[in-house]
Amino acid sequence: MRPRLTLAVAVLASVLPFPANAQSGDGVLTLAGALSRALATNPRLTAAERDIGIATGRRIQAGAIPNPELSAELDDSFGSGRYRGTRSAETTLQLSQVVELWGKRDARIAAGAAEVDAATWQRRATRLEILSETAIAFFAVLGAQRRVEILSEQVTALGRLTPLLQRRVDAGAASPAETGRATIAADLVRVDLERTRGTLASARRDLAVLMGDSVPKFASAAGRSVAIGRAPPFSTVLTAIDANPALMRWTAVRAQRNAELLIARLKPIPDVKVSGGWRHYNETGDNAVRLGLSVAIPIWDQNRGDIFAAEQNLDKMRAEQAANRAALVLVAGRAYDTLSASLRELQILRDSTIPTARTAADAIQEGYGQGRFTLLEVLDVLGSVGQASLREQEAQQNLHTAIATIEGLVGNPFALTRGANR
């Protein structure tokens, strides 16, 4: 089986049995737990489910048959002469029913059913968006945590220089001004560390809100780093995008718009109104049956305005569908480019930059104690190690974010051609 790099944005949400608790006993939040909490609490998903209910109600109502009408009439009464009072009155009870012709009811039902389908696809699209956003927020927390660790390690490494530097100053091998230079370098790293801690606090809050909490209720996020792989051709991403629920929804919307156009075209065709009743003649005591049939004459109102509007709405739908797909392709293209660049960046950093920087740092720090290197060279190489580690973390977070974005668009795990699972 080919190893895959995946956030499981689609798979985790639909296959794995998520635990009810989003974090372990020690307060460590996992990706699976974050996705589970987001699906359980995000109000956008609840709103999308209510849209399905609303559309279902409309579909049910679309199939309703018009109610019959019951009418009562009293003729030839309360007049003058022989029509005084009700002696000569004619009493009529009548029941009327409109009979819809030409498939009008079927067209309404079809439009309602298509609206339900569109709302169902929209819910699936919303679900994918929530999963993708939550995964991106999770990796933002994970990345900020890693940046804090890297900067803390830099502060510690610079702190280890202080005793060594002081011994060199005391021995006259270094200028006292170098102590200030080392202090400035350490302070600048501490400034970056505090700024990153603020970024981490914001990222934690963003993730907590996506999981339905006002404040973070987890101690930390936990996840594994990834091995370097190679992205499949972008054409495979484009092919998969066509299965995105947001695009599949347009098939249902097209059916709904076609049904609405048919309804508009059928509206001017008159329906038949049949009636039947009973009539009583007070003057003679006789009874009679009354039958009626009426049809509207569509002379003035041909419903041309609604027909034109329905045609325009159908054309608008086609344009909106094309714009929607273009927007998804644009987002996917940017994410794919970011992913490809991040993979190349990680390969350079892990294969060459970071190992070389660490080897040089060890050698220069050892040589500094022997007086073979200056403090400036030590600070420079320590800064290079820190920057390389920070670049690796940034590239890795960009990679995770790009994968989460693509998985949110294609609706399936995104696989690299080689590499290790997260």
NORHUWO-V691605 format. One record per pair of residues at least 24 apart in sequence whose C-alpha atoms are under 10 Angstrom apart, sorted by sequence separation. I is the first residue (numbers start at 1). J is the second residue. D is the distance in Angstrom with one decimal. If there is no record, write none. Layout:
{{I/J/D} {I/J/D}}
//
This chain:
{{7/31/8.2} {8/32/8.6} {12/36/8.6} {70/94/5.8} {71/95/6.4} {158/182/7.3} {159/183/8.8} {270/294/9.7} {271/295/6.3} {272/296/7.8} {357/381/6.9} {358/382/8.4} {360/384/9.7} {361/385/7.4} {7/32/9.2} {69/94/8.1} {70/95/4.6} {71/96/8.1} {158/183/8.5} {270/295/6.2} {271/296/7.2} {357/382/8.2} {360/385/9.0} {9/35/8.0} {13/39/8.1} {69/95/5.6} {70/96/6.4} {269/295/9.8} {270/296/5.5} {271/297/9.9} {357/383/9.5} {358/384/8.8} {359/385/9.5} {8/35/9.7} {68/95/6.8} {69/96/5.0} {70/97/9.1} {158/185/7.9} {159/186/7.4} {269/296/8.7} {270/297/7.0} {357/384/6.5} {358/385/6.1} {68/96/5.6} {69/97/6.3} {158/186/6.0} {268/296/9.3} {269/297/8.8} {270/298/6.9} {357/385/5.4} {358/386/9.5} {67/96/9.1} {68/97/4.6} {69/98/8.8} {157/186/9.1} {158/187/9.7} {268/297/9.1} {269/298/7.2} {356/385/8.9} {357/386/9.1} {67/97/7.1} {68/98/7.1} {155/185/9.1} {156/186/8.9} {268/298/6.2} {354/384/8.7} {355/385/9.0} {357/387/9.8} {358/388/9.6} {66/97/7.6} {67/98/7.9} {68/99/9.8} {154/185/10.0} {155/186/5.9} {158/189/9.2} {267/298/9.8} {268/299/9.2} {353/384/9.2} {354/385/6.6} {357/388/7.8} {65/97/9.8} {66/98/6.6} {154/186/8.0} {155/187/8.4} {268/300/9.8} {353/385/8.6} {354/386/9.2} {357/389/9.8} {65/98/8.8} {66/99/8.1} {155/188/9.4} {268/301/7.0} {269/302/8.4} {354/387/9.3} {355/388/9.7} {65/99/8.7} {66/100/8.5} {155/189/6.4} {267/301/9.8} {268/302/5.2} {269/303/9.6} {354/388/5.9} {65/100/8.5} {154/189/7.2} {155/190/6.7} {267/302/8.1} {268/303/5.9} {353/388/6.9} {354/389/7.0} {153/189/10.0} {154/190/8.9} {266/302/9.8} {267/303/6.9} {268/304/8.8} {353/389/9.3} {152/189/8.4} {265/302/8.7} {266/303/9.0} {267/304/9.9} {354/391/9.8} {151/189/6.6} {152/190/8.0} {155/193/8.8} {264/302/9.6} {265/303/7.4} {350/388/9.2} {354/392/8.6} {66/105/9.9} {151/190/7.5} {154/193/9.5} {264/303/6.9} {265/304/8.2} {267/306/9.3} {349/388/6.9} {350/389/9.4} {353/392/9.8} {65/105/7.8} {151/191/9.7} {152/192/9.8} {264/304/8.3} {267/307/9.3} {349/389/8.3} {63/104/9.8} {64/105/8.0} {151/192/7.4} {152/193/7.0} {264/305/9.0} {265/306/8.3} {266/307/9.4} {62/104/9.9} {63/105/6.1} {151/193/5.7} {152/194/10.0} {264/306/5.9} {265/307/6.0} {349/391/8.0} {350/392/7.8} {62/105/7.1} {63/106/7.5} {150/193/8.9} {151/194/9.4} {263/306/9.4} {264/307/5.1} {265/308/9.6} {349/392/6.5} {62/106/8.6} {63/107/9.3} {64/108/9.5} {148/192/8.9} {149/193/8.9} {263/307/8.6} {264/308/8.8} {348/392/9.5} {62/107/8.8} {63/108/6.9} {64/109/9.1} {147/192/9.5} {148/193/6.1} {151/196/8.7} {261/306/8.3} {262/307/8.4} {264/309/9.0} {265/310/9.2} {346/391/8.6} {347/392/9.4} {62/108/5.3} {63/109/5.5} {147/193/8.0} {148/194/8.5} {260/306/9.6} {261/307/6.3} {264/310/7.1} {345/391/8.6} {346/392/6.1} {349/395/9.5} {61/108/9.1} {62/109/5.3} {63/110/9.2} {148/195/9.4} {260/307/8.9} {261/308/8.7} {263/310/9.2} {264/311/9.5} {345/392/7.8} {346/393/9.0} {60/108/9.9} {61/109/8.4} {62/110/8.7} {148/196/6.3} {261/309/8.5} {262/310/8.7} {346/394/9.5} {59/108/7.8} {60/109/7.7} {62/111/8.2} {63/112/8.7} {147/196/6.9} {148/197/6.6} {260/309/10.0} {261/310/5.0} {262/311/9.8} {345/394/9.9} {346/395/6.4} {58/108/9.5} {59/109/5.9} {62/112/6.4} {146/196/9.8} {147/197/8.7} {260/310/6.5} {261/311/6.4} {342/392/9.0} {345/395/6.7} {346/396/7.1} {58/109/8.9} {59/110/8.1} {61/112/8.5} {62/113/9.2} {145/196/8.5} {148/199/9.7} {259/310/9.4} {260/311/9.1} {261/312/9.6} {344/395/9.2} {345/396/9.0} {59/111/7.6} {60/112/7.7} {144/196/6.6} {145/197/8.1} {147/199/9.9} {148/200/8.3} {258/310/8.2} {261/313/8.8} {342/394/8.7} {343/395/7.7} {58/111/9.4} {59/112/4.0} {60/113/8.9} {144/197/7.5} {147/200/9.0} {257/310/7.1} {258/311/8.5} {260/313/9.3} {261/314/8.0} {342/395/5.0} {343/396/8.2} {346/399/9.3} {58/112/6.0} {59/113/5.8} {144/198/9.3} {145/199/9.5} {146/200/9.7} {257/311/8.4} {260/314/9.0} {341/395/8.4} {342/396/6.8} {57/112/8.7} {58/113/8.8} {59/114/8.7} {144/199/6.8} {145/200/6.6} {257/312/9.8} {258/313/9.4} {342/397/8.8} {343/398/9.5} {56/112/7.4} {59/115/7.8} {144/200/5.1} {145/201/9.7} {257/313/7.0} {258/314/7.0} {339/395/8.8} {342/398/6.6} {343/399/7.1} {55/112/6.8} {56/113/7.6} {58/115/8.5} {59/116/7.4} {143/200/8.5} {144/201/8.8} {257/314/5.6} {338/395/9.0} {339/396/9.3} {341/398/9.2} {342/399/5.7} {55/113/8.0} {56/114/10.0} {58/116/8.7} {141/199/8.7} {142/200/8.7} {144/202/9.8} {145/203/9.8} {256/314/9.1} {257/315/9.3} {339/397/9.9} {341/399/8.6} {342/400/9.5} {55/114/9.0} {56/115/8.0} {57/116/9.1} {140/199/9.3} {141/200/6.1} {144/203/7.7} {145/204/9.8} {254/313/9.8} {255/314/9.5} {257/316/9.9} {339/398/7.0} {340/399/8.2} {55/115/5.9} {56/116/5.8} {140/200/8.0} {141/201/8.4} {143/203/9.5} {144/204/9.2} {254/314/7.0} {257/317/8.0} {338/398/6.9} {339/399/5.1} {342/402/9.2} {54/115/9.5} {55/116/5.0} {56/117/9.4} {141/202/8.7} {142/203/9.1} {253/314/9.0} {254/315/9.6} {338/399/7.0} {339/400/8.2} {54/116/8.4} {55/117/8.7} {140/202/9.7} {141/203/5.3} {142/204/9.3} {339/401/8.4} {340/402/9.2} {52/115/8.4} {53/116/8.1} {55/118/8.9} {56/119/9.3} {140/203/6.2} {141/204/5.8} {254/317/7.0} {335/398/8.9} {336/399/9.3} {338/401/9.0} {339/402/5.5} {51/115/9.6} {52/116/5.9} {55/119/7.1} {139/203/9.2} {140/204/8.3} {141/205/9.3} {253/317/7.6} {254/318/7.9} {335/399/8.7} {338/402/6.4} {339/403/7.1} {51/116/8.4} {52/117/8.2} {54/119/9.0} {55/120/9.4} {138/203/8.1} {141/206/9.0} {253/318/9.6} {337/402/8.6} {338/403/9.4} {52/118/8.5} {53/119/8.8} {137/203/6.7} {138/204/8.1} {140/206/9.4} {141/207/7.7} {335/401/8.0} {336/402/6.6} {51/118/9.7} {52/119/5.2} {53/120/9.7} {137/204/8.1} {140/207/8.7} {250/317/7.8} {254/321/9.5} {335/402/4.7} {336/403/8.0} {339/406/9.6} {51/119/6.1} {52/120/6.1} {137/205/9.5} {138/206/9.0} {139/207/9.5} {250/318/8.5} {253/321/9.5} {334/402/8.4} {335/403/7.4} {50/119/9.2} {51/120/8.4} {52/121/9.5} {137/206/6.8} {138/207/6.3} {333/402/9.9} {335/404/9.0} {336/405/9.0} {49/119/8.1} {52/122/9.0} {137/207/5.4} {138/208/9.4} {250/320/8.9} {251/321/9.3} {332/402/8.5} {335/405/6.6} {336/406/7.4} {48/119/7.3} {49/120/7.9} {51/122/9.0} {52/123/8.0} {136/207/8.9} {137/208/9.1} {250/321/6.4} {331/402/9.7} {332/403/9.7} {334/405/9.7} {335/406/6.6} {48/120/8.1} {51/123/8.4} {134/206/9.0} {135/207/8.9} {138/210/9.8} {249/321/9.3} {250/322/9.8} {334/406/9.6} {48/121/9.7} {49/122/9.2} {50/123/9.5} {134/207/6.6} {137/210/8.4} {248/321/9.7} {332/405/7.3} {333/406/9.0} {48/122/7.1} {49/123/6.5} {133/207/9.0} {134/208/9.4} {247/321/7.1} {250/324/9.5} {331/405/8.0} {332/406/5.9} {48/123/5.1} {49/124/9.7} {134/209/9.6} {145/220/8.1} {246/321/9.3} {247/322/9.2} {331/406/8.3} {332/407/9.4} {47/123/8.7} {48/124/8.7} {134/210/6.4} {145/221/8.1} {332/408/9.5} {45/122/9.8} {46/123/9.0} {48/125/9.5} {49/126/9.9} {133/210/8.1} {134/211/7.9} {145/222/9.6} {247/324/7.3} {329/406/10.0} {332/409/7.2} {45/123/6.7} {48/126/7.3} {142/220/8.1} {143/221/9.6} {246/324/8.1} {247/325/6.8} {328/406/9.6} {331/409/8.6} {332/410/9.0} {44/123/9.0} {45/124/8.9} {47/126/9.7} {48/127/8.9} {131/210/9.6} {141/220/8.2} {142/221/5.8} {246/325/8.7} {45/125/9.7} {46/126/10.0} {130/210/8.0} {141/221/6.8} {142/222/6.9} {329/409/8.9} {45/126/6.4} {130/211/9.8} {140/221/9.8} {141/222/9.4} {142/223/7.3} {244/325/9.4} {247/328/9.1} {328/409/7.1} {44/126/7.3} {45/127/6.4} {139/221/8.5} {142/224/9.6} {246/328/9.2} {328/410/9.6} {44/127/8.5} {45/128/10.0} {138/221/7.3} {139/222/9.4} {142/225/10.0} {242/325/7.9} {45/129/9.8} {138/222/9.2} {139/223/8.4} {241/325/8.2} {244/328/9.2} {42/127/9.4} {44/129/9.9} {45/130/8.1} {138/223/9.3} {44/130/8.3} {242/328/9.5} {238/325/9.8} {241/328/7.6} {242/329/9.7} {39/127/7.4} {42/130/7.8} {241/329/7.6} {38/127/9.5} {39/128/9.8} {238/328/9.3} {39/130/7.4} {238/329/6.9} {241/332/8.5} {38/130/7.1} {39/131/7.5} {237/329/8.9} {38/131/7.3} {238/332/8.1} {35/130/8.3} {36/131/8.9} {38/133/9.5} {39/134/9.4} {237/332/7.6} {238/333/8.8} {35/131/6.0} {38/134/7.0} {237/333/8.8} {34/131/9.0} {35/132/8.9} {37/134/9.5} {38/135/9.8} {35/133/9.5} {36/134/9.8} {234/332/8.9} {35/134/6.4} {234/333/7.8} {237/336/8.6} {34/134/7.0} {35/135/7.1} {34/135/7.7} {234/336/7.3} {31/134/8.6} {32/135/9.2} {34/137/9.5} {35/138/9.1} {233/336/9.5} {234/337/9.2} {31/135/6.9} {34/138/7.4} {232/336/9.7} {231/336/8.3} {231/337/9.9} {31/138/6.8} {30/138/8.5} {31/139/8.6} {231/339/7.8} {232/340/9.7} {29/138/9.0} {230/339/9.4} {231/340/6.6} {230/340/7.7} {229/340/9.6} {231/343/8.4} {230/343/7.3} {13/127/9.1} {228/342/9.5} {229/343/7.0} {230/344/8.9} {13/128/9.1} {228/343/6.3} {229/344/9.3} {128/244/9.1} {227/343/9.4} {228/344/8.5} {10/127/9.2} {128/245/8.5} {129/246/9.9} {228/345/9.9} {229/346/9.9} {9/127/9.8} {10/128/7.1} {13/131/7.9} {127/245/9.6} {128/246/9.5} {228/346/7.1} {229/347/9.0} {9/128/7.3} {12/131/9.5} {125/244/7.2} {126/245/8.7} {227/346/9.1} {228/347/6.6} {9/129/9.5} {124/244/9.0} {125/245/4.9} {126/246/8.4} {227/347/9.3} {9/130/9.4} {10/131/7.8} {124/245/6.0} {125/246/5.2} {9/131/5.8} {10/132/8.9} {123/245/8.4} {124/246/7.9} {125/247/8.8} {228/350/9.2} {8/131/9.3} {9/132/6.3} {121/244/9.1} {122/245/6.6} {123/246/9.0} {125/248/9.3} {227/350/10.0} {7/131/9.7} {8/132/9.7} {9/133/9.7} {121/245/5.3} {122/246/6.1} {124/248/10.0} {125/249/8.6} {7/132/8.9} {9/134/9.2} {120/245/9.0} {121/246/6.7} {122/247/9.2} {124/249/9.3} {9/135/7.4} {121/247/8.6} {122/248/8.9} {123/249/9.6} {8/135/9.3} {118/245/9.4} {121/248/6.8} {122/249/6.4} {7/135/7.4} {118/246/9.2} {121/249/5.0} {122/250/9.6} {7/136/9.7} {120/249/8.0} {121/250/8.8} {118/248/8.4} {119/249/7.7} {121/251/9.7} {117/248/9.7} {118/249/5.0} {121/252/8.4} {117/249/7.4} {118/250/7.1} {120/252/9.5} {117/250/9.7} {118/251/7.9} {119/252/8.8} {115/249/9.6} {117/251/8.9} {118/252/5.0} {119/253/9.2} {114/249/9.6} {117/252/5.7} {118/253/5.8} {116/252/8.4} {117/253/8.2} {118/254/9.3} {114/251/8.8} {115/252/6.9} {116/253/9.6} {118/255/9.4} {114/252/5.1} {115/253/6.8} {117/255/9.6} {118/256/8.5} {113/252/8.7} {114/253/6.5} {115/254/9.8} {117/256/9.2} {114/254/8.3} {115/255/8.5} {116/256/9.5} {111/252/9.3} {114/255/5.9} {115/256/6.1} {111/253/9.0} {113/255/9.1} {114/256/5.0} {115/257/9.3} {111/254/9.8} {112/255/9.9} {113/256/7.9} {114/257/8.7} {111/255/7.1} {112/256/7.3} {114/258/9.8} {110/255/7.9} {111/256/4.5} {114/259/8.5} {110/256/7.1} {111/257/7.3} {113/259/9.9} {109/256/9.8} {111/258/7.9} {112/259/8.8} {108/256/9.3} {110/258/9.3} {111/259/5.0} {112/260/9.5} {107/256/9.4} {110/259/6.2} {111/260/6.2} {109/259/8.7} {110/260/8.8} {111/261/9.6} {107/258/9.2} {108/259/7.0} {111/262/9.4} {107/259/5.6} {108/260/7.5} {111/263/8.8} {106/259/9.2} {107/260/7.5} {110/263/10.0} {107/261/9.2} {108/262/8.9} {104/259/9.8} {107/262/6.7} {108/263/6.8} {107/263/6.0} {106/263/9.3} {107/264/9.8} {104/262/8.3} {105/263/8.7} {103/262/9.5} {104/263/6.3} {107/266/9.0} {103/263/8.9} {104/264/9.4} {104/265/9.6} {104/266/6.5} {247/409/9.9} {103/266/8.2} {104/267/7.6} {244/407/9.8} {246/409/8.7} {102/266/7.1} {244/408/8.4} {245/409/8.6} {101/266/8.9} {102/267/9.6} {104/269/9.5} {241/406/8.9} {244/409/6.0} {245/410/8.7} {101/267/9.9} {240/406/9.8} {241/407/9.5} {243/409/8.7} {244/410/5.4} {245/411/7.8} {42/209/8.7} {43/210/9.4} {102/269/8.0} {104/271/9.5} {240/407/9.7} {241/408/9.6} {242/409/9.2} {243/410/6.6} {244/411/6.0} {41/209/9.6} {42/210/6.5} {101/269/8.2} {102/270/9.4} {225/393/9.6} {228/396/9.7} {241/409/6.0} {242/410/7.7} {243/411/7.5} {244/412/9.3} {38/207/9.0} {41/210/8.1} {42/211/6.6} {43/212/8.3} {100/269/9.6} {101/270/7.8} {102/271/8.7} {227/396/9.8} {237/406/7.9} {240/409/8.2} {241/410/4.7} {243/412/9.6} {38/208/9.0} {41/211/6.2} {42/212/6.1} {100/270/8.3} {101/271/5.8} {226/396/7.9} {237/407/9.5} {240/410/5.2} {241/411/8.0} {37/208/9.4} {38/209/8.8} {39/210/9.1} {40/211/8.0} {41/212/5.3} {42/213/9.9} {99/270/9.7} {100/271/5.1} {101/272/7.5} {225/396/7.8} {238/409/9.7} {239/410/8.6} {240/411/8.0} {241/412/9.8} {38/210/5.7} {39/211/7.8} {40/212/8.4} {41/213/8.8} {99/271/6.0} {100/272/6.8} {225/397/9.6} {237/409/8.8} {238/410/8.4} {240/412/8.4} {34/207/8.1} {37/210/8.3} {38/211/4.2} {39/212/9.5} {98/271/6.8} {99/272/5.2} {100/273/8.7} {226/399/9.3} {237/410/7.0} {34/208/8.7} {37/211/5.1} {38/212/6.8} {98/272/5.8} {99/273/6.0} {226/400/9.0} {236/410/9.8} {35/210/9.2} {36/211/8.3} {37/212/7.4} {38/213/9.8} {97/272/8.4} {98/273/4.3} {99/274/7.4} {225/400/9.4} {34/210/8.6} {35/211/7.9} {37/213/9.6} {97/273/5.6} {98/274/6.4} {34/211/6.6} {96/273/6.8} {97/274/5.5} {98/275/8.7} {237/414/8.7} {33/211/9.5} {96/274/5.7} {97/275/6.2} {95/274/8.5} {96/275/4.0} {97/276/9.0} {95/275/5.5} {96/276/6.5} {94/275/6.7} {95/276/5.5} {96/277/8.5} {94/276/5.6} {95/277/6.0} {232/414/9.0} {93/276/8.5} {94/277/3.8} {95/278/9.2} {231/414/8.9} {232/415/7.6} {93/277/5.3} {94/278/6.4} {231/415/7.4} {232/416/6.3} {92/277/6.7} {93/278/5.2} {94/279/8.5} {230/415/9.0} {231/416/4.9} {232/417/6.4} {92/278/5.6} {93/279/6.5} {229/415/9.0} {230/416/5.3} {231/417/6.3} {232/418/9.8} {34/221/9.3} {91/278/8.1} {92/279/4.2} {93/280/8.9} {229/416/5.5} {230/417/5.4} {231/418/8.5} {29/217/9.2} {30/218/9.8} {91/279/5.4} {92/280/6.4} {228/416/8.8} {229/417/6.2} {230/418/6.2} {22/211/9.1} {28/217/9.7} {29/218/6.1} {90/279/6.7} {91/280/5.1} {92/281/9.0} {228/417/9.9} {229/418/4.7} {230/419/7.8} {27/217/7.7} {28/218/6.1} {29/219/7.5} {30/220/8.9} {31/221/8.0} {90/280/5.6} {91/281/6.6} {228/418/7.6} {229/419/4.5} {27/218/4.9} {28/219/5.7} {29/220/6.1} {30/221/6.0} {31/222/7.7} {89/280/8.3} {90/281/4.7} {91/282/7.8} {227/418/8.6} {228/419/5.5} {229/420/7.9} {26/218/8.7} {27/219/4.9} {28/220/5.0} {29/221/4.6} {30/222/5.4} {31/223/7.2} {89/281/6.3} {90/282/6.2} {227/419/5.1} {228/420/7.7} {25/218/10.0} {26/219/7.7} {27/220/6.7} {28/221/5.5} {29/222/6.0} {30/223/6.6} {88/281/7.1} {89/282/5.5} {90/283/8.2} {182/375/7.9} {186/379/9.5} {226/419/7.5} {227/420/5.2} {23/217/9.1} {24/218/9.0} {26/220/9.2} {27/221/8.6} {28/222/6.2} {29/223/8.8} {87/281/9.0} {88/282/5.5} {89/283/7.0} {90/284/10.0} {181/375/8.6} {182/376/8.8} {185/379/7.5} {189/383/9.3} {226/420/6.3} {227/421/7.6} {22/217/9.8} {23/218/6.9} {24/219/10.0} {27/222/10.0} {28/223/9.8} {87/282/5.9} {88/283/4.6} {89/284/10.0} {90/285/9.7} {92/287/9.7} {94/289/9.4} {95/290/9.9} {96/291/9.6} {98/293/9.8} {181/376/8.5} {185/380/9.8} {225/420/9.2} {226/421/6.6} {227/422/8.0} {22/218/8.8} {23/219/9.1} {86/282/7.4} {87/283/5.7} {88/284/8.2} {90/286/9.8} {91/287/9.4} {92/288/9.2} {93/289/9.6} {94/290/7.7} {95/291/9.6} {96/292/8.4} {97/293/9.8} {98/294/9.3} {178/374/9.5} {179/375/9.3} {182/378/9.7} {225/421/8.8} {226/422/5.3} {23/220/9.4} {86/283/8.7} {87/284/9.4} {88/285/9.8} {90/287/9.5} {92/289/9.1} {93/290/8.9} {94/291/8.7} {95/292/9.8} {96/293/9.2} {98/295/9.7} {174/371/9.1} {178/375/7.0} {182/379/7.6} {189/386/9.6} {224/421/8.7} {225/422/6.1} {23/221/8.9} {92/290/8.2} {94/292/9.4} {173/371/7.7} {178/376/8.6} {181/379/9.2} {185/383/9.0} {224/422/5.5} {23/222/9.8} {223/422/7.6} {83/283/9.8} {168/368/9.6} {174/374/8.6} {82/283/9.7} {164/365/10.0} {168/369/8.2} {174/375/8.7} {167/369/9.4} {168/370/9.8} {165/368/9.2} {168/371/8.6} {161/365/8.7} {164/368/8.9} {165/369/8.5} {68/273/9.8} {70/275/9.4} {72/277/9.2} {74/279/9.5} {76/281/9.9} {164/369/7.0} {68/274/9.8} {69/275/8.9} {70/276/9.9} {71/277/9.0} {72/278/9.7} {73/279/9.0} {74/280/9.6} {75/281/9.6} {76/282/10.0} {68/275/9.3} {70/277/9.3} {72/279/9.7} {161/368/9.8} {161/369/9.6} {165/375/8.3} {161/375/9.2} {161/378/9.1} {161/379/9.4} {6/226/9.7} {158/378/9.4} {5/226/7.5} {158/379/8.0} {5/227/8.4} {157/379/9.9} {5/228/9.3} {5/229/8.1} {158/382/8.0} {4/229/8.9} {157/382/7.8} {158/383/9.6} {3/229/9.6} {5/231/9.9} {154/382/7.4} {154/383/7.9} {154/385/8.7} {155/386/10.0} {154/386/6.4} {153/386/8.4} {154/387/9.8} {152/386/10.0} {150/385/9.6} {151/386/7.2} {150/386/6.7} {151/387/9.4} {150/387/9.1} {151/389/9.4} {147/386/9.7} {150/389/6.9} {151/390/8.4} {150/390/7.0} {149/390/9.9} {147/389/8.5} {148/390/9.7} {146/389/9.4} {147/390/6.4} {150/393/9.1} {146/390/8.5} {147/391/9.7} {147/392/10.0} {147/393/7.1} {143/390/9.6} {146/393/7.0} {147/394/8.6} {145/393/10.0} {146/394/9.6} {144/393/8.9} {143/393/6.5} {144/394/9.3} {142/393/9.6} {143/394/7.3} {146/397/10.0} {143/395/9.8} {143/396/8.1} {144/397/9.2} {140/394/9.9} {143/397/5.9} {142/397/8.2} {143/398/9.4} {141/397/9.7} {139/396/9.4} {140/397/7.0} {143/400/9.7} {139/397/6.4} {140/398/9.2} {139/398/9.1} {139/399/9.8} {140/400/9.1} {136/397/8.8} {139/400/6.8} {140/401/8.3} {136/398/9.4} {138/400/9.7} {139/401/7.1} {138/401/9.5} {136/400/7.3} {137/401/8.6} {135/400/8.5} {136/401/5.2} {139/404/9.4} {135/401/7.7} {136/402/8.6} {136/403/9.0} {137/404/9.9} {133/401/9.1} {135/403/9.5} {136/404/6.2} {132/401/8.7} {135/404/6.3} {136/405/7.8} {132/402/10.0} {134/404/9.0} {135/405/8.9} {132/403/9.1} {133/404/7.8} {132/404/5.3} {133/405/8.0} {131/404/8.4} {132/405/6.0} {135/408/9.6} {131/405/9.7} {132/406/8.6} {129/404/9.8} {132/407/7.2} {133/408/8.3} {129/405/8.8} {131/407/9.3} {132/408/5.1} {128/405/9.8} {131/408/7.2} {132/409/8.6} {129/407/9.6} {130/408/8.6} {128/407/8.3} {129/408/5.9} {132/411/9.7} {128/408/5.3} {129/409/8.1} {127/408/9.1} {128/409/7.7} {126/408/9.7} {128/410/9.2} {129/411/9.6} {125/408/8.5} {128/411/6.8} {125/409/8.7} {127/411/9.9} {128/412/9.6} {125/411/8.7} {124/411/9.3} {7/400/7.9} {6/400/8.9} {7/401/9.6} {9/403/9.5} {10/404/9.9} {5/400/9.5} {8/403/9.9} {9/404/7.0} {7/403/7.2} {8/404/8.6} {9/405/9.5} {11/407/9.9} {6/403/7.4} {7/404/6.3} {9/406/9.8} {10/407/7.2} {5/403/8.6} {6/404/8.3} {7/405/10.0} {9/407/6.3} {10/408/7.7} {8/407/8.0} {9/408/6.9} {7/407/7.7} {8/408/9.9} {10/410/9.1} {11/411/8.8} {6/407/8.4} {7/408/9.9} {10/411/5.7} {11/412/6.9} {12/413/9.4} {9/411/7.7} {10/412/5.3} {11/413/6.8} {8/411/9.6} {9/412/7.2} {10/413/6.4} {8/412/7.5} {9/413/6.7} {10/414/9.8} {7/412/9.5} {8/413/5.4} {9/414/9.3} {6/412/9.1} {7/413/6.7} {8/414/8.3} {6/413/5.4} {7/414/7.9} {5/413/8.0} {6/414/5.7} {7/415/9.7} {4/413/8.4} {5/414/6.8} {6/415/6.4} {4/414/7.6} {5/415/5.3} {6/416/8.5} {4/415/4.7} {5/416/5.8} {3/415/7.8} {4/416/5.6} {5/417/8.8} {2/415/8.7} {3/416/7.7} {4/417/7.2} {5/418/8.3} {2/416/8.8} {3/417/7.4} {4/418/7.0} {5/419/6.9} {6/420/9.6} {7/421/9.3} {8/422/9.9} {2/417/7.3} {3/418/6.1} {4/419/6.7} {5/420/6.3} {6/421/6.9} {7/422/7.6} {2/418/7.2} {3/419/6.2} {4/420/6.5} {5/421/4.9} {6/422/6.7} {2/419/9.0} {3/420/6.0} {4/421/5.6} {5/422/6.0} {2/420/9.6} {3/421/6.5} {4/422/8.4}}
//
